[in-house]
């Protein structure tokens, strides 16, 4: 296709119809290229080098950040592992304490039950003895009151005077 | 000298001046015992809310024609002074002081029934003989002894009452 286009051109070549125009254009381009390479080359290279340095610094900083993050992650993992161990230790200690408290409570409850039983038996015995004693006292009191009532009933004036006389005679006999 | 002894000594001095120590001491003692045995009378005579004149009037009404004027005046004086609560102790102290003047001791004899003068005399003789001291008997009618006699001379008690026999019976159970 290119060859067809060149054949259709003014001189059957790829260059313009006027060769001098080609060379003048080539020379002007070369001058512009050289000037550009001479003046713009260092600037472009500096910009490229600066850009390279910036990217390198950013890469270095990113690497540092990555390393720090990895260290942080590592530390977190260690702390997590430590916390897990602590959790296990606390759980074990808690279970042991619970078992000990449970055993203590059971022992105390057993002792309390035994004490209550002993006290209950003692109270029952005391109540029995007390009731017997109270019954005896009540019976005695009733008997004495009955006796007093009978005595009062039968203590007429003659009996009273006889008691006074008996008292005086007993005092007289004490000399 | 305590307040009670002070009042008793003053009453004895007045009775001595009037020449009827035994009679006044006996009457005051009897009134003091009656006062001890009557909560109602004691409450009335110790009631400071009642005017002194009213309390003295109660005493005079009770003792009129039953005691000498000296006794009525002395008891009225004690009651008006607001010392009716001490009258039982004053009566006891008065008979003790009156007996001591005659080198005698007082025996308080509690009996369920009244005793005749002969019984009192023989009891005084028996007590004098058994204690070796001259005893003057003051009889107090006390139904709580049930029967028999309880004699108190100072700290000594000679108990021949039915009450004490019943108490021993109660303790024997």
Interface residues (C-beta under 8 A of the other chain):
Chain A: X136 X137 X139 X140 X141 X143 X144 X147 X148 X151 X152 X155 X157 X159 X160 X161 X163 X164 X165 X166 X167 X168 X170 X171 X172 X174 X175
Chain B: X111 X112 X113 X115 X119 X122 X123 X125 X126 X127 X129 X130 X146 X147 X148 X149 X151 X158 X160 X162 X166 X169 X170 X173
